[in-house]
Amino acid sequence: MNFISLILAIGSALLALVLYIPFINLLYRLKIRDPNPKTHRDVFGKATSVFQKLRASKTGIPIGAGFLVVVVTIALFTAGKFIFGYETKGFLAIISVFATFMLIGLIDDIRKTFNIKGRALQLRVREKFILQLFASFVISYFLAREGIIKLSLPGVFEITNIYLVTLFSGLGMTFMLNAFNITDGSDGLAGGILLFALIPIWLISKIQGNIEIEHFSALWFGGMIAFLYFNVHPARLFMGDAGSLAFGATLTLLLMMLNVSYIIPVLGLLYIVEASSSLFQWIYRRITGKKFFDSAPLHYHFENRGWPETKVVFRFWLYQVFLSIVSLALVFLATFPIK
């Protein structure tokens, strides 16, 4: 990182670290905690014995820690707007996605924690998906119309039709925010993967001269370091939907703003695999009545087979380091093709 980005990352990390101490205490006082796994039911309404066994030790740990990362990052990014004069459209695009999906996730965190039965918050899985899809498409349409997000592969194709860009972006955001949420299960897993995924995003934005994404990714990186300090095994807090939905959607947004959406399947491969394993488990069980994996998503299958949680997490981190390097190589080859 250059001097300014380094300062931003360090400042974000230190501020978040200082705030996390009282924030954790606040979460405990408000009893915003991980629900008892014994109450968990799968999409078929059946108890999940493997999940309950693997999550038993995590009962009562506070959730919603991703909320603080979002708030700190937005606050510092907004301050940067006045200091560095960020381009307004790019600034608002990032803030709108980060904040919108944080709020959607926060509603679900509150509902699950307090077991709220009111119809306003008691959304079914299908209704939550429709809400996410609606928000993704509305935001994507305005961003596509303003030319903020793009869809192309240099030297191969470039899609300029607003509706096609909106379709891809809306579906991509919705899938990735859910994939991120599904991955967020083991201590340090989803957050650690994200930390390594942010490095190529920062490098690409630096090369392209996109100061908004360069500074935002540095601030976000710093906030994630603070979060992981408390989230690595044994975790003192969990990200919650407030963080996972915001992070998954914004990760997709930044790649589209940088016009490198073609690396989403590579940079986000682990999230995609995790989500796909859950989807495959659901389809297989619906057809055969049996489970293909011991438990889904995939990291729970490995843990149930005897892999220590830390071993699963560290190996996934290493996979992401490799995928981040491959992603950078793909961008380099697309930008400077071999002749």
C-alpha positions as CSV (number, residue, x, y, z in Angstrom):
1,M,0.0,0.0,0.0
2,N,1.1,3.6,-0.6
3,F,1.6,6.0,2.3
4,I,-2.0,7.3,2.4
5,S,-3.6,3.9,2.0
6,L,-1.4,2.5,4.7
7,I,-2.4,5.3,7.1
8,L,-6.1,4.7,6.3
9,A,-5.8,1.0,6.9
10,I,-4.0,1.4,10.2
11,G,-6.3,4.2,11.3
12,S,-9.4,2.1,10.5
13,A,-7.9,-0.9,12.3
14,L,-7.0,1.0,15.4
15,L,-10.4,2.8,15.6
16,A,-12.3,-0.4,15.2
17,L,-10.1,-2.2,17.8
18,V,-10.8,0.6,20.3
19,L,-14.5,0.5,19.7
20,Y,-14.9,-3.2,19.7
21,I,-14.2,-3.5,23.5
22,P,-17.3,-1.5,24.5
23,F,-19.2,-2.8,21.5
24,I,-18.8,-6.4,22.7
25,N,-19.9,-5.5,26.1
26,L,-22.9,-3.7,24.6
27,L,-23.8,-6.8,22.6
28,Y,-23.7,-8.9,25.8
29,R,-25.9,-6.4,27.7
30,L,-28.4,-6.4,24.8
31,K,-28.2,-10.2,24.6
32,I,-27.6,-10.0,20.9
33,R,-26.2,-13.5,20.7
34,D,-25.8,-16.5,18.5
35,P,-29.1,-18.5,18.7
36,N,-29.0,-21.8,20.4
37,P,-28.1,-24.4,17.7
38,K,-30.7,-26.8,19.2
39,T,-33.4,-24.5,17.8
40,H,-32.0,-24.7,14.3
41,R,-34.0,-26.4,11.6
42,D,-33.1,-26.9,7.9
43,V,-35.2,-25.9,5.0
44,F,-37.2,-29.1,5.4
45,G,-38.0,-28.2,9.0
46,K,-35.9,-31.0,10.4
47,A,-33.3,-30.8,13.2
48,T,-29.7,-30.6,12.1
49,S,-27.8,-32.9,14.4
50,V,-24.3,-32.3,12.8
51,F,-24.8,-28.6,12.8
52,Q,-26.0,-28.7,16.4
53,K,-22.9,-30.7,17.4
54,L,-20.4,-28.4,15.6
55,R,-22.0,-25.2,16.9
56,A,-22.7,-26.3,20.5
57,S,-19.7,-24.5,21.9
58,K,-20.6,-21.2,20.2
59,T,-23.9,-20.7,22.0
60,G,-24.3,-17.3,23.5
61,I,-21.4,-15.6,21.6
62,P,-22.5,-12.1,20.4
63,I,-23.4,-11.6,16.7
64,G,-23.6,-8.4,14.7
65,A,-19.9,-7.5,14.8
66,G,-19.9,-6.8,11.1
67,F,-22.1,-3.8,11.8
68,L,-19.2,-2.0,13.5
69,V,-16.9,-2.6,10.5
70,V,-19.5,-1.1,8.2
71,V,-20.1,1.9,10.5
72,V,-16.4,2.6,11.0
73,T,-15.6,2.2,7.3
74,I,-18.5,4.4,6.2
75,A,-17.6,7.1,8.8
76,L,-13.9,7.3,7.8
77,F,-14.8,7.0,4.1
78,T,-17.2,10.0,4.5
79,A,-14.5,12.0,6.2
80,G,-12.3,11.2,3.3
81,K,-14.8,12.6,0.9
82,F,-14.2,16.1,2.4
83,I,-10.4,15.6,2.7
84,F,-9.6,14.0,-0.7
85,G,-12.7,15.1,-2.7
86,Y,-13.9,11.7,-3.9
87,E,-15.9,11.6,-7.1
88,T,-19.5,11.9,-5.9
89,K,-21.1,9.1,-8.0
90,G,-18.5,6.5,-7.1
91,F,-18.7,7.5,-3.4
92,L,-22.5,7.3,-3.3
93,A,-22.5,4.0,-5.1
94,I,-20.2,2.3,-2.5
95,I,-22.0,3.9,0.4
96,S,-25.5,3.0,-0.8
97,V,-24.7,-0.7,-1.3
98,F,-22.6,-1.1,1.9
99,A,-25.3,0.6,4.0
100,T,-28.4,-0.8,2.4
101,F,-27.4,-4.5,2.8
102,M,-26.0,-3.8,6.3
103,L,-29.5,-2.6,7.3
104,I,-31.2,-5.6,5.6
105,G,-28.9,-8.0,7.5
106,L,-29.3,-6.1,10.8
107,I,-33.1,-6.6,10.6
108,D,-32.5,-10.3,10.4
109,D,-29.9,-10.3,13.2
110,I,-32.4,-8.5,15.5
111,R,-35.2,-10.9,14.5
112,K,-33.2,-14.0,15.2
113,T,-31.8,-12.7,18.4
114,F,-35.0,-11.6,20.0
115,N,-37.2,-14.2,18.3
116,I,-39.5,-11.4,17.1
117,K,-42.8,-12.7,15.8
118,G,-44.2,-9.5,14.4
119,R,-45.1,-9.7,10.7
120,A,-42.9,-6.7,9.8
121,L,-39.7,-8.5,10.7
122,Q,-40.8,-12.2,10.5
123,L,-39.8,-12.7,6.9
124,R,-39.7,-16.1,5.4
125,V,-36.6,-17.3,3.4
126,R,-38.4,-16.6,0.1
127,E,-39.5,-13.2,1.2
128,K,-35.9,-12.3,2.4
129,F,-34.6,-13.4,-0.9
130,I,-37.1,-11.3,-2.8
131,L,-36.2,-8.3,-0.7
132,Q,-32.5,-8.8,-1.4
133,L,-33.1,-9.3,-5.1
134,F,-35.3,-6.2,-5.3
135,A,-32.7,-4.0,-3.5
136,S,-29.9,-5.4,-5.8
137,F,-31.8,-4.7,-9.0
138,V,-32.9,-1.2,-8.0
139,I,-29.4,-0.2,-7.0
140,S,-27.9,-1.9,-10.0
141,Y,-30.2,-0.2,-12.4
142,F,-29.3,3.3,-11.2
143,L,-25.6,2.4,-11.2
144,A,-25.8,1.0,-14.7
145,R,-27.7,4.0,-16.0
146,E,-25.0,6.3,-14.6
147,G,-22.2,4.1,-16.2
148,I,-20.7,3.4,-12.7
149,I,-20.8,-0.4,-13.2
150,K,-19.6,-2.1,-16.3
151,L,-19.6,-5.5,-17.9
152,S,-16.8,-6.4,-20.3
153,L,-13.7,-8.5,-21.0
154,P,-11.0,-6.5,-22.7
155,G,-10.5,-7.5,-26.3
156,V,-13.4,-10.0,-26.1
157,F,-16.7,-8.3,-25.4
158,E,-18.3,-5.2,-23.9
159,I,-21.9,-5.1,-22.8
160,T,-23.3,-1.6,-22.8
161,N,-27.0,-2.4,-22.6
162,I,-28.3,-1.0,-19.2
163,Y,-30.7,-3.8,-18.7
164,L,-28.2,-6.6,-19.3
165,V,-25.7,-4.9,-16.9
166,T,-28.5,-4.5,-14.4
167,L,-29.5,-8.2,-14.7
168,F,-25.9,-9.4,-14.2
169,S,-25.2,-7.1,-11.4
170,G,-28.5,-7.7,-9.6
171,L,-28.1,-11.5,-9.8
172,G,-24.4,-11.3,-9.0
173,M,-24.9,-9.2,-5.8
174,T,-27.8,-11.4,-4.6
175,F,-25.9,-14.6,-5.1
176,M,-22.6,-13.3,-3.6
177,L,-24.2,-11.8,-0.5
178,N,-26.0,-15.1,0.2
179,A,-22.8,-17.1,-0.6
180,F,-20.9,-14.9,1.9
181,N,-23.6,-15.4,4.5
182,I,-23.5,-19.2,4.0
183,T,-19.7,-19.2,4.3
184,D,-19.8,-17.3,7.6
185,G,-19.9,-20.3,10.0
186,S,-16.5,-21.2,11.4
187,D,-14.3,-18.8,13.4
188,G,-12.4,-16.5,11.1
189,L,-13.5,-18.2,7.9
190,A,-15.5,-15.7,5.9
191,G,-13.6,-12.7,7.2
192,G,-10.2,-14.2,6.5
193,I,-11.1,-15.0,3.0
194,L,-12.4,-11.5,2.5
195,L,-9.2,-10.0,3.9
196,F,-7.1,-11.7,1.2
197,A,-9.7,-10.9,-1.5
198,L,-9.4,-7.2,-0.7
199,I,-5.7,-7.1,-1.5
200,P,-6.1,-7.6,-5.3
201,I,-9.1,-5.2,-5.3
202,W,-6.8,-2.5,-3.8
203,L,-4.0,-3.2,-6.2
204,I,-6.3,-3.1,-9.3
205,S,-7.9,0.2,-8.0
206,K,-4.4,1.6,-7.5
207,I,-3.3,0.7,-11.0
208,Q,-6.5,2.2,-12.5
209,G,-6.2,5.3,-10.4
210,N,-9.6,4.8,-8.8
211,I,-9.0,6.7,-5.6
212,E,-12.5,6.0,-4.2
213,I,-12.1,2.2,-4.3
214,E,-8.4,2.4,-3.4
215,H,-9.2,4.3,-0.1
216,F,-12.4,2.4,0.6
217,S,-10.7,-1.0,0.3
218,A,-7.9,0.2,2.5
219,L,-10.4,1.3,5.2
220,W,-12.4,-1.9,4.8
221,F,-9.2,-3.9,5.1
222,G,-8.3,-2.2,8.4
223,G,-11.7,-2.8,9.8
224,M,-11.5,-6.5,8.9
225,I,-8.2,-6.9,10.7
226,A,-9.8,-5.5,13.9
227,F,-12.8,-7.8,13.4
228,L,-10.6,-10.9,12.8
229,Y,-8.7,-10.1,16.0
230,F,-11.8,-11.0,17.9
231,N,-13.3,-13.5,15.5
232,V,-10.4,-16.0,15.1
233,H,-10.6,-19.2,17.1
234,P,-11.9,-19.1,19.8
235,A,-14.2,-16.4,18.5
236,R,-15.5,-13.7,20.9
237,L,-18.0,-12.4,18.4
238,F,-19.5,-13.3,15.1
239,M,-20.1,-11.2,12.0
240,G,-23.9,-11.7,11.7
241,D,-26.0,-10.9,8.7
242,A,-25.4,-7.2,9.1
243,G,-21.8,-7.8,8.0
244,S,-22.1,-10.8,5.7
245,L,-24.8,-9.3,3.4
246,A,-23.1,-6.0,3.2
247,F,-19.7,-7.5,2.5
248,G,-20.9,-10.0,-0.2
249,A,-22.8,-7.4,-2.1
250,T,-20.1,-4.7,-1.9
251,L,-17.4,-7.2,-3.0
252,T,-19.3,-7.7,-6.2
253,L,-19.9,-4.0,-6.6
254,L,-16.3,-3.0,-6.4
255,L,-15.3,-5.6,-9.0
256,M,-17.9,-4.3,-11.4
257,M,-17.0,-0.7,-10.8
258,L,-13.4,-1.6,-11.7
259,N,-14.7,-3.3,-14.8
260,V,-13.1,-6.7,-13.8
261,S,-16.3,-8.6,-13.2
262,Y,-14.8,-11.5,-15.1
263,I,-12.6,-12.4,-12.1
264,I,-15.6,-12.8,-9.8
265,P,-15.8,-16.6,-10.4
266,V,-12.1,-16.8,-9.4
267,L,-11.7,-14.3,-6.6
268,G,-15.0,-15.3,-5.1
269,L,-14.6,-19.1,-5.8
270,L,-14.6,-20.2,-2.2
271,Y,-17.8,-18.4,-1.5
272,I,-19.4,-19.8,-4.6
273,V,-18.3,-23.4,-3.7
274,E,-19.7,-23.0,-0.2
275,A,-23.0,-21.7,-1.5
276,S,-23.1,-24.4,-4.2
277,S,-22.5,-27.2,-1.7
278,S,-25.6,-26.0,0.3
279,L,-27.7,-25.8,-2.9
280,F,-26.5,-29.3,-4.0
281,Q,-27.3,-30.7,-0.6
282,W,-30.8,-29.3,-0.8
283,I,-31.4,-30.6,-4.3
284,Y,-30.0,-34.0,-3.5
285,R,-32.0,-34.4,-0.3
286,R,-35.2,-33.3,-2.0
287,I,-34.7,-35.9,-4.7
288,T,-33.3,-38.8,-2.7
289,G,-34.4,-38.0,0.9
290,K,-30.8,-38.4,2.0
291,K,-27.8,-36.1,2.6
292,F,-24.8,-36.1,0.2
293,F,-22.6,-34.2,2.6
294,D,-22.5,-34.8,6.4
295,S,-23.6,-31.2,6.7
296,A,-23.6,-28.2,4.4
297,P,-22.0,-25.8,3.6
298,L,-18.8,-27.7,2.8
299,H,-16.6,-26.5,5.7
300,Y,-19.0,-28.3,8.1
301,H,-18.6,-31.5,6.2
302,F,-14.8,-31.4,6.7
303,E,-15.2,-30.5,10.4
304,N,-17.5,-33.4,11.0
305,R,-15.0,-35.7,9.2
306,G,-12.5,-34.9,11.9
307,W,-10.7,-31.8,10.6
308,P,-10.1,-29.3,13.4
309,E,-11.9,-26.1,12.8
310,T,-8.7,-24.1,12.6
311,K,-7.3,-26.5,10.0
312,V,-10.3,-26.0,7.8
313,V,-10.1,-22.2,8.2
314,F,-6.4,-21.9,7.6
315,R,-6.5,-24.1,4.5
316,F,-9.4,-22.0,3.1
317,W,-7.3,-18.9,3.7
318,L,-4.4,-20.5,1.7
319,Y,-6.7,-21.3,-1.1
320,Q,-7.9,-17.7,-1.2
321,V,-4.3,-16.4,-1.3
322,F,-3.8,-18.6,-4.4
323,L,-7.1,-17.4,-6.0
324,S,-6.1,-13.8,-5.3
325,I,-2.8,-14.3,-7.1
326,V,-4.6,-16.0,-10.1
327,S,-7.2,-13.1,-10.2
328,L,-4.4,-10.5,-10.4
329,A,-2.7,-12.6,-13.2
330,L,-6.0,-12.7,-15.2
331,V,-6.4,-8.9,-14.9
332,F,-2.8,-8.4,-16.0
333,L,-3.3,-10.7,-19.0
334,A,-6.6,-9.1,-20.0
335,T,-5.0,-5.6,-19.7
336,F,-1.7,-6.5,-21.3
337,P,-2.3,-9.5,-23.6
338,I,0.7,-11.6,-24.7
339,K,1.4,-11.1,-28.4
